[in-house]
Amino acid sequence: MSENRIVWKGSVLTAPVPPALITCGDMEKPNVFTVAWTGTLCTQPPKTYISVRPERYSYELIQKTREFVVNLPTKSLVRAVDYCGVKSGRDTDKLSQMGLHIEKGETLDCPVLLDSPVSLECKVTDIIKLGSHDMFMADITAVSVDPRYLDENGRLMLEKAELIAYSHGDYFTLGEKLGGFGFSVRKKKKKHRK
């Protein structure tokens, strides 16, 4: 390796990542907690995952019901994201403490967080033991969207939601748009003369 690089042992420095508020349980005994280990596994069929430590209270709820909801958080939810990541649902009603609102999911008995602009309802298909965390792989059975983030044609405008990212212990809002998918190879439109 060159002298211009310092090499450390393997670590999880894939940052930034989306911190997600995960709702689980049911409407009688709902819970919410924060994960940073989530993402897309497949688009067709739509699949996602969350990785959770087995000692967490939410782990046993998800293992029992095999359901959870990934709720994307915004700048206005950053305090709830942090709080729900450090407090346990075993002894704290985090939903009421943070003033969060829920309703039953469309395809699950699991609650959806109404304060989130987008919620992904997930049905667990596999649990993979990895080490410090186990991965809950899941089919995305429904996506619910706050209509405030839809334009007149029904297009989702997440750029208006002020989504947040988590990077090496800190929270950030997403910033300036640099381009759209495929912009580096897209041909410029020709101007037509009238």
ZADO-1210 file (C-alpha; in nm, 4 decimals, padded with zeros to 6 digits):
<atoms>
<atom x="00.0000" y="00.0000" z="00.0000" code="MET" pos="1"/>
<atom x="00.1245" y="00.3485" z="-00.0729" code="SER" pos="2"/>
<atom x="00.2505" y="00.5860" z="00.1933" code="GLU" pos="3"/>
<atom x="-00.0498" y="00.8100" z="00.1142" code="ASN" pos="4"/>
<atom x="-00.2926" y="00.5679" z="00.2812" code="ARG" pos="5"/>
<atom x="-00.3286" y="00.4473" z="00.6404" code="ILE" pos="6"/>
<atom x="-00.4693" y="00.0949" z="00.6744" code="VAL" pos="7"/>
<atom x="-00.6870" y="-00.0143" z="00.9680" code="TRP" pos="8"/>
<atom x="-00.8411" y="-00.3540" z="01.0374" code="LYS" pos="9"/>
<atom x="-01.1789" y="-00.4240" z="00.8748" code="GLY" pos="10"/>
<atom x="-01.4629" y="-00.2055" z="01.0012" code="SER" pos="11"/>
<atom x="-01.8104" y="-00.0843" z="00.9024" code="VAL" pos="12"/>
<atom x="-01.7337" y="00.2587" z="00.7635" code="LEU" pos="13"/>
<atom x="-01.9887" y="00.2563" z="00.4834" code="THR" pos="14"/>
<atom x="-02.1245" y="00.6018" z="00.5521" code="ALA" pos="15"/>
<atom x="-02.3500" y="00.7859" z="00.5296" code="PRO" pos="16"/>
<atom x="-02.6418" y="00.5504" z="00.5876" code="VAL" pos="17"/>
<atom x="-03.0110" y="00.6226" z="00.6437" code="PRO" pos="18"/>
<atom x="-03.1074" y="00.6016" z="01.0077" code="PRO" pos="19"/>
<atom x="-03.4531" y="00.4477" z="01.0058" code="ALA" pos="20"/>
<atom x="-03.7258" y="00.4477" z="01.2677" code="LEU" pos="21"/>
<atom x="-03.8484" y="00.0891" z="01.2781" code="ILE" pos="22"/>
<atom x="-04.1956" y="00.0234" z="01.4164" code="THR" pos="23"/>
<atom x="-04.2763" y="-00.3267" z="01.5364" code="CYS" pos="24"/>
<atom x="-04.5125" y="-00.5154" z="01.7635" code="GLY" pos="25"/>
<atom x="-04.8844" y="-00.4553" z="01.7164" code="ASP" pos="26"/>
<atom x="-05.1346" y="-00.1805" z="01.7953" code="MET" pos="27"/>
<atom x="-05.1867" y="-00.3161" z="02.1494" code="GLU" pos="28"/>
<atom x="-04.8146" y="-00.3174" z="02.2285" code="LYS" pos="29"/>
<atom x="-04.6359" y="-00.1030" z="01.9671" code="PRO" pos="30"/>
<atom x="-04.2671" y="-00.0186" z="01.9749" code="ASN" pos="31"/>
<atom x="-04.0256" y="00.1969" z="01.7776" code="VAL" pos="32"/>
<atom x="-03.6472" y="00.1810" z="01.7607" code="PHE" pos="33"/>
<atom x="-03.3688" y="00.3165" z="01.5426" code="THR" pos="34"/>
<atom x="-03.1441" y="00.1193" z="01.3090" code="VAL" pos="35"/>
<atom x="-02.8723" y="00.2375" z="01.0773" code="ALA" pos="36"/>
<atom x="-02.8201" y="-00.1026" z="00.9161" code="TRP" pos="37"/>
<atom x="-03.0878" y="-00.1156" z="00.6481" code="THR" pos="38"/>
<atom x="-03.1086" y="-00.0926" z="00.2723" code="GLY" pos="39"/>
<atom x="-03.2281" y="-00.2413" z="-00.0542" code="THR" pos="40"/>
<atom x="-03.1733" y="-00.6089" z="-00.1295" code="LEU" pos="41"/>
<atom x="-03.3755" y="-00.6453" z="-00.4488" code="CYS" pos="42"/>
<atom x="-03.6164" y="-00.4386" z="-00.6585" code="THR" pos="43"/>
<atom x="-03.8249" y="-00.7224" z="-00.8119" code="GLN" pos="44"/>
<atom x="-03.9558" y="-00.8594" z="-00.5847" code="PRO" pos="45"/>
<atom x="-03.9065" y="-00.5604" z="-00.3542" code="PRO" pos="46"/>
<atom x="-03.6919" y="-00.6757" z="-00.0601" code="LYS" pos="47"/>
<atom x="-03.5147" y="-00.4977" z="00.2216" code="THR" pos="48"/>
<atom x="-03.3418" y="-00.5852" z="00.5465" code="TYR" pos="49"/>
<atom x="-03.2616" y="-00.4578" z="00.8918" code="ILE" pos="50"/>
<atom x="-02.9813" y="-00.5860" z="01.1113" code="SER" pos="51"/>
<atom x="-03.0620" y="-00.5990" z="01.4833" code="VAL" pos="52"/>
<atom x="-02.8706" y="-00.7119" z="01.7913" code="ARG" pos="53"/>
<atom x="-03.0433" y="-01.0210" z="01.9407" code="PRO" pos="54"/>
<atom x="-03.0417" y="-00.8678" z="02.2921" code="GLU" pos="55"/>
<atom x="-03.2596" y="-00.5747" z="02.1826" code="ARG" pos="56"/>
<atom x="-03.6228" y="-00.5732" z="02.2956" code="TYR" pos="57"/>
<atom x="-03.7418" y="-00.5148" z="01.9383" code="SER" pos="58"/>
<atom x="-03.5600" y="-00.8261" z="01.8172" code="TYR" pos="59"/>
<atom x="-03.7956" y="-01.0561" z="02.0069" code="GLU" pos="60"/>
<atom x="-04.1021" y="-00.8596" z="01.8862" code="LEU" pos="61"/>
<atom x="-03.9973" y="-00.8930" z="01.5209" code="ILE" pos="62"/>
<atom x="-03.8943" y="-01.2559" z="01.5648" code="GLN" pos="63"/>
<atom x="-04.2419" y="-01.3325" z="01.7073" code="LYS" pos="64"/>
<atom x="-04.4584" y="-01.1371" z="01.4581" code="THR" pos="65"/>
<atom x="-04.2183" y="-01.1541" z="01.1589" code="ARG" pos="66"/>
<atom x="-04.3269" y="-00.7983" z="01.0707" code="GLU" pos="67"/>
<atom x="-04.1728" y="-00.4515" z="01.0884" code="PHE" pos="68"/>
<atom x="-04.2053" y="-00.1134" z="00.9166" code="VAL" pos="69"/>
<atom x="-03.9128" y="00.0965" z="00.7924" code="VAL" pos="70"/>
<atom x="-04.0108" y="00.4627" z="00.8458" code="ASN" pos="71"/>
<atom x="-03.7830" y="00.7202" z="00.6811" code="LEU" pos="72"/>
<atom x="-03.7002" y="01.0038" z="00.9227" code="PRO" pos="73"/>
<atom x="-03.6774" y="01.3754" z="00.8515" code="THR" pos="74"/>
<atom x="-03.4884" y="01.6664" z="01.0042" code="LYS" pos="75"/>
<atom x="-03.7862" y="01.7309" z="01.2345" code="SER" pos="76"/>
<atom x="-03.7587" y="01.3718" z="01.3642" code="LEU" pos="77"/>
<atom x="-03.3838" y="01.3737" z="01.4425" code="VAL" pos="78"/>
<atom x="-03.4410" y="01.3976" z="01.8193" code="ARG" pos="79"/>
<atom x="-03.6782" y="01.0988" z="01.8034" code="ALA" pos="80"/>
<atom x="-03.4249" y="00.9065" z="01.5915" code="VAL" pos="81"/>
<atom x="-03.1576" y="00.9604" z="01.8544" code="ASP" pos="82"/>
<atom x="-03.3880" y="00.8936" z="02.1528" code="TYR" pos="83"/>
<atom x="-03.5326" y="00.5760" z="02.0019" code="CYS" pos="84"/>
<atom x="-03.1804" y="00.4496" z="01.9374" code="GLY" pos="85"/>
<atom x="-03.0645" y="00.4786" z="02.2991" code="VAL" pos="86"/>
<atom x="-03.3808" y="00.4035" z="02.5026" code="LYS" pos="87"/>
<atom x="-03.5333" y="00.0565" z="02.5312" code="SER" pos="88"/>
<atom x="-03.8984" y="-00.0240" z="02.4719" code="GLY" pos="89"/>
<atom x="-03.8745" y="-00.2719" z="02.7609" code="ARG" pos="90"/>
<atom x="-03.9150" y="00.0137" z="03.0080" code="ASP" pos="91"/>
<atom x="-04.0031" y="00.3235" z="02.8013" code="THR" pos="92"/>
<atom x="-04.3015" y="00.4111" z="02.5812" code="ASP" pos="93"/>
<atom x="-04.0894" y="00.5869" z="02.3215" code="LYS" pos="94"/>
<atom x="-04.3859" y="00.6683" z="02.0970" code="LEU" pos="95"/>
<atom x="-04.5589" y="00.8754" z="02.3645" code="SER" pos="96"/>
<atom x="-04.2329" y="01.0199" z="02.5004" code="GLN" pos="97"/>
<atom x="-04.1492" y="01.1558" z="02.1540" code="MET" pos="98"/>
<atom x="-04.5085" y="01.2518" z="02.0647" code="GLY" pos="99"/>
<atom x="-04.5120" y="01.0137" z="01.7663" code="LEU" pos="100"/>
<atom x="-04.8323" y="00.8985" z="01.5955" code="HIS" pos="101"/>
<atom x="-04.9123" y="00.5545" z="01.4560" code="ILE" pos="102"/>
<atom x="-05.1853" y="00.3616" z="01.2804" code="GLU" pos="103"/>
<atom x="-05.2192" y="-00.0026" z="01.1785" code="LYS" pos="104"/>
<atom x="-05.0433" y="-00.0913" z="00.8553" code="GLY" pos="105"/>
<atom x="-05.2303" y="-00.1655" z="00.5349" code="GLU" pos="106"/>
<atom x="-05.0918" y="-00.5199" z="00.4931" code="THR" pos="107"/>
<atom x="-04.9601" y="-00.5911" z="00.8456" code="LEU" pos="108"/>
<atom x="-05.0776" y="-00.5777" z="01.2062" code="ASP" pos="109"/>
<atom x="-04.7626" y="-00.3752" z="01.2736" code="CYS" pos="110"/>
<atom x="-04.7968" y="00.0032" z="01.3253" code="PRO" pos="111"/>
<atom x="-04.6904" y="00.2619" z="01.0650" code="VAL" pos="112"/>
<atom x="-04.5355" y="00.5883" z="01.1853" code="LEU" pos="113"/>
<atom x="-04.7563" y="00.8720" z="01.0554" code="LEU" pos="114"/>
<atom x="-04.4845" y="01.1317" z="01.1255" code="ASP" pos="115"/>
<atom x="-04.2669" y="00.9788" z="00.8516" code="SER" pos="116"/>
<atom x="-04.3002" y="01.0833" z="00.4856" code="PRO" pos="117"/>
<atom x="-04.2563" y="00.7232" z="00.3652" code="VAL" pos="118"/>
<atom x="-04.3148" y="00.3916" z="00.5419" code="SER" pos="119"/>
<atom x="-04.2243" y="00.0477" z="00.4034" code="LEU" pos="120"/>
<atom x="-04.4332" y="-00.2388" z="00.5425" code="GLU" pos="121"/>
<atom x="-04.2155" y="-00.5500" z="00.5656" code="CYS" pos="122"/>
<atom x="-04.2864" y="-00.9220" z="00.6132" code="LYS" pos="123"/>
<atom x="-03.9824" y="-01.1216" z="00.7300" code="VAL" pos="124"/>
<atom x="-03.8800" y="-01.4086" z="00.5000" code="THR" pos="125"/>
<atom x="-03.5446" y="-01.5052" z="00.6551" code="ASP" pos="126"/>
<atom x="-03.3401" y="-01.4423" z="00.9679" code="ILE" pos="127"/>
<atom x="-02.9666" y="-01.4724" z="00.9096" code="ILE" pos="128"/>
<atom x="-02.7308" y="-01.4915" z="01.2068" code="LYS" pos="129"/>
<atom x="-02.4242" y="-01.2805" z="01.1299" code="LEU" pos="130"/>
<atom x="-02.2378" y="-01.2113" z="01.4555" code="GLY" pos="131"/>
<atom x="-02.3127" y="-00.9021" z="01.6647" code="SER" pos="132"/>
<atom x="-02.6338" y="-00.8534" z="01.4589" code="HIS" pos="133"/>
<atom x="-02.8868" y="-01.0807" z="01.2905" code="ASP" pos="134"/>
<atom x="-03.0321" y="-00.9766" z="00.9564" code="MET" pos="135"/>
<atom x="-03.4084" y="-00.9785" z="00.9091" code="PHE" pos="136"/>
<atom x="-03.4638" y="-01.0115" z="00.5328" code="MET" pos="137"/>
<atom x="-03.8135" y="-00.9072" z="00.4309" code="ALA" pos="138"/>
<atom x="-04.0540" y="-00.8601" z="00.1433" code="ASP" pos="139"/>
<atom x="-04.1878" y="-00.5045" z="00.1154" code="ILE" pos="140"/>
<atom x="-04.5632" y="-00.5627" z="00.1076" code="THR" pos="141"/>
<atom x="-04.6785" y="-00.1982" z="00.0914" code="ALA" pos="142"/>
<atom x="-04.5427" y="00.1558" z="00.0831" code="VAL" pos="143"/>
<atom x="-04.7437" y="00.4356" z="00.2437" code="SER" pos="144"/>
<atom x="-04.6662" y="00.7972" z="00.1598" code="VAL" pos="145"/>
<atom x="-04.7654" y="01.1281" z="00.3191" code="ASP" pos="146"/>
<atom x="-04.9578" y="01.3054" z="00.0372" code="PRO" pos="147"/>
<atom x="-04.7808" y="01.6338" z="00.1232" code="ARG" pos="148"/>
<atom x="-04.4806" y="01.4913" z="-00.0623" code="TYR" pos="149"/>
<atom x="-04.6640" y="01.4163" z="-00.3881" code="LEU" pos="150"/>
<atom x="-04.6853" y="01.6617" z="-00.6759" code="ASP" pos="151"/>
<atom x="-04.9993" y="01.7191" z="-00.8851" code="GLU" pos="152"/>
<atom x="-04.9079" y="01.4142" z="-01.1013" code="ASN" pos="153"/>
<atom x="-04.8578" y="01.1849" z="-00.8017" code="GLY" pos="154"/>
<atom x="-04.4741" y="01.1898" z="-00.8251" code="ARG" pos="155"/>
<atom x="-04.2975" y="01.1439" z="-00.4929" code="LEU" pos="156"/>
<atom x="-04.0886" y="01.4526" z="-00.4073" code="MET" pos="157"/>
<atom x="-03.8656" y="01.3202" z="-00.1279" code="LEU" pos="158"/>
<atom x="-03.6266" y="01.6095" z="-00.1894" code="GLU" pos="159"/>
<atom x="-03.8809" y="01.8251" z="-00.0002" code="LYS" pos="160"/>
<atom x="-03.8904" y="01.5935" z="00.3029" code="ALA" pos="161"/>
<atom x="-03.5530" y="01.6962" z="00.4536" code="GLU" pos="162"/>
<atom x="-03.4433" y="01.3339" z="00.5002" code="LEU" pos="163"/>
<atom x="-03.1478" y="01.2723" z="00.7289" code="ILE" pos="164"/>
<atom x="-02.8325" y="01.0601" z="00.7102" code="ALA" pos="165"/>
<atom x="-02.6099" y="00.9083" z="00.9778" code="TYR" pos="166"/>
<atom x="-02.2335" y="00.9144" z="00.9393" code="SER" pos="167"/>
<atom x="-01.9813" y="00.7919" z="01.1957" code="HIS" pos="168"/>
<atom x="-02.1868" y="00.8937" z="01.5010" code="GLY" pos="169"/>
<atom x="-02.3394" y="01.2156" z="01.3641" code="ASP" pos="170"/>
<atom x="-02.6700" y="01.3082" z="01.1972" code="TYR" pos="171"/>
<atom x="-02.6861" y="01.5244" z="00.8840" code="PHE" pos="172"/>
<atom x="-02.9590" y="01.6576" z="00.6585" code="THR" pos="173"/>
<atom x="-02.9254" y="01.5717" z="00.2941" code="LEU" pos="174"/>
<atom x="-02.7849" y="01.8643" z="00.1019" code="GLY" pos="175"/>
<atom x="-02.7482" y="01.9972" z="-00.2474" code="GLU" pos="176"/>
<atom x="-02.8605" y="01.7833" z="-00.5417" code="LYS" pos="177"/>
<atom x="-02.5601" y="01.6966" z="-00.7589" code="LEU" pos="178"/>
<atom x="-02.7372" y="01.5143" z="-01.0409" code="GLY" pos="179"/>
<atom x="-02.9962" y="01.2499" z="-01.1168" code="GLY" pos="180"/>
<atom x="-02.9425" y="00.8838" z="-01.2020" code="PHE" pos="181"/>
<atom x="-02.7802" y="00.8595" z="-01.5459" code="GLY" pos="182"/>
<atom x="-02.7039" y="01.2333" z="-01.5723" code="PHE" pos="183"/>
<atom x="-02.3376" y="01.1689" z="-01.6586" code="SER" pos="184"/>
<atom x="-02.4254" y="00.9872" z="-01.9820" code="VAL" pos="185"/>
<atom x="-02.7517" y="01.1549" z="-02.0779" code="ARG" pos="186"/>
<atom x="-02.7514" y="01.3316" z="-02.4132" code="LYS" pos="187"/>
<atom x="-02.8344" y="01.6986" z="-02.4079" code="LYS" pos="188"/>
<atom x="-03.1660" y="01.7919" z="-02.5651" code="LYS" pos="189"/>
<atom x="-03.1358" y="01.9776" z="-02.8913" code="LYS" pos="190"/>
<atom x="-03.3060" y="02.3138" z="-02.9155" code="LYS" pos="191"/>
<atom x="-03.5573" y="02.3227" z="-03.1978" code="HIS" pos="192"/>
<atom x="-03.5916" y="02.6327" z="-03.4120" code="ARG" pos="193"/>
<atom x="-03.9390" y="02.7649" z="-03.4727" code="LYS" pos="194"/>
</atoms>
